[in-house]
C-alpha cells in the first residue's frame, strides 16, 4: 500500500542533500543550545503556573513539573535516538516516514502544525492578558472589545503574532538573535523569582500540600 510505504535512511539522506532541498547551515552550536533552552523554559510557566497553583493544585503543582520532566526526558531520549539514526532535517515527520510509513508521517506532520498553531494562540492570548493588566495598572488599558475574554478581536495577541511572524520571515539569523534575547530575559526572570521568593517562603503555606 502506498500509504504504508516507508523511506529508507539512505533515501532520506539523499533527498535532503539534493541541491533543490538542501538547507544552508546557518546556526551555530550556541544558537541550537539556546533554541533548546527556549523550548524547555516555555512561556507556559508565566501564563499558567501561578493561576493553577492559586486556584487548583496549590503547592502540589510542583508534582506536575516532576511528572513533566520525566515525560519530556523520555521524549528527548527518543528524539536523540531518532536523530542519530536518521540524521536529516524534518523532525518527527521524517522519523515517522522512515519507520511507520507515509500516511502516519502525514498525520504526524499536520498534527505538529496544529499543535504549534494552537500553542501560539494560547500563549499569545496569555501574553495579551498580562499586557492588558500592565496597561490597566498604568491607566491606559485597552478597551474590553480589543483585549480580554470578551474581546471581539484580541488586538494585543494579534499584534504580537504578526511581530513574531515578521521576525521569522526576516531569516533564521534574525530569529536566532531574537530568541537569544528572549531566552536571556526568560531565564533572568525565572532566576529573579526564585531568588526573591526565597525571602518569602512560609512553611505554613505548604499545608495541605495537596488541597
N, C-alpha and C positions, 0 to 999 in steps of 0.2 A: 504494500500500500504506500502511496505517495506521502500520506500524512505521517506514516511511521518511519520514513526513511531517515537515516542519520548521516551525519557528515564526519568523516574521519578527521583525526587531528592533523594529518598531513594536508588534507583538503582545506581545513580551516586556516592553517598557517599560509598555504599558497594563496588563498583568496585575499587575506589581509595584506599580503606582501605584494599583490598586484599593484601596478602604478596607479590605476584609477581608484583603488580602495585604500592605498597606503595613507596612514595618518602620520603627520610630522611630529617628532618627539620634541615638544616644547616645554615640558615640565621637568623640573629638577627633583632630586630626592627630597629636598626640603618642601617643595610645592606639594608633592604627593603625601608627605607626612602631615603637613598642615591640613590638606583636604581630609585626611583620615581623622585627625583630631576634631575638625569642624563637624564631621558627621557624627562622631561619638558624643561630643558635647553639643547635643542638639538644642534647638530653641524650645523644645518641649519642657525643659526644666524651668524656663522662665514663664511659660504660658500656663502649665497645668499643675506643677508640683505643689505650689503654695495653696491653690484652691482645693486640690484633692486632700491635702493634709488637714486643712481647716474644716472642710465640710463633710468629709467621709472617713478617711483612713486614720487620721491622727498621726502619732509617731510611727505607726506601722507602715507608713508609706515607704520607710527605709527598706522594708522587705521587698517591695516592688523593684527597687534598684538592684537588690541582690539577685532576685529571680531574673530580671532583665539582663544582668551581667552574665549569668550562666548561659542563658539562651543565646545572647549575642556572641559569647565566646565560642560556643559550639558552631554557630553560623560562620564565624570568622575562620575557624579551622576548616570548615567545608570549603569556603571560598579560597583559602590558601592552597588546599589540595587541588581544587579545580584549576586555579591559576597556574600552578606549577605543572599540571598535566596538560592543560590546553592553554599555552602561553600566547593568547591572541586577545585583541580587543573584542568587546561585545557583551561582557558581563554574563549574567545568568542566561540570557538568550543563547549565546554561543555554547555555554556549558550544556544547556538542555538539548540543543540541536545535536551535539556530539554524543549524548548519552541516551536521551529519551526519544528523540525524533523531531520532525519538522513541526507537526501540529502542537505538541506540548510546548515547544520553543516559542511558537507564535502566541500561544495563550500566555506564557510567562512574560514575553516581551510586552504585550499590551497590558498585562497586569502591572508591570513595573511603571508603565506610562500613567495608568490610573492611580497607582499608589503615590507617585510623585506629584501628580496634579492635585489630588485630594490633600496630601500633606502640605503643599504650598498654600492651598486655600485655607486650611485650618490655621497654619502659622501666620499667614497674612492677616486673618481676622483677629487672632490673638494679639499681634503687634498693633493692629488698629485700636484695639481696646485699651492697651497701655498708652498709646499715643493720645487718644481722646481723653483719657483720665489725666494725663500730664497737662494737656492744653486746658482742660477744665480747671485744674488747680491754678493755672496761671491766669484764668479768667477769660480765655479766648477759645473755649471749647467749640468743636464743630456742631452744627445743628443735628438733632436726632435723626433727621431724614438722610443724613450723609455719613453717619457713623453710629455704631451700636447695634443691638439685637433687632431693633425695629426699623433699621435703615432701609430705604428704598434702594440705594446704591451705597455700598460701603466705600466711600471715596478714598480714605487713607489706605485701605487694603489694596484697592485697585492701583493707586499711585506707586506703592512700594513694589508691587508685582511688575509694573511697567519699568520702573527704575532698574530692578534686578535683571529683567529681560534684556534691557538695553546693554547692561554690563556684559551679559553672556554673549550677546551678538557682537560686541566690540572685540571679542577674541579671548583665547584661553589665557594669555599672559595677563590681560587686564582682570579677568576673573580670578586668576591666582593671586594677584596683588590685593584685590578687594577681599578675597577670602582670608588672606593672611591678616589683614587689618581687623576683620570681623572676629577671627579666632582669637587674636590677641585681646580684643575687647571682651569677648565672652569669657575667656579664661581669667582675665583680670577681675571681672565682675564676680565670678564664682569664688575666686580666692578672697576677694573683699568680703563677701557674705560669710564665708567660713571663718575668717579671722575676726571680723566684727561680731559674729554670732557667738564666738567663744566666751565673750564677756556677758552674754545674756542667757547662758544655759541655766535652766532650773530643773532639778531632778523631779520636782512635783509634776512638771508638765508631761513626764513620760508615764504617768499613771492615770488611767489604764493605758497600757501600750497599744492594745487593740480595742478601740471603742465598741 
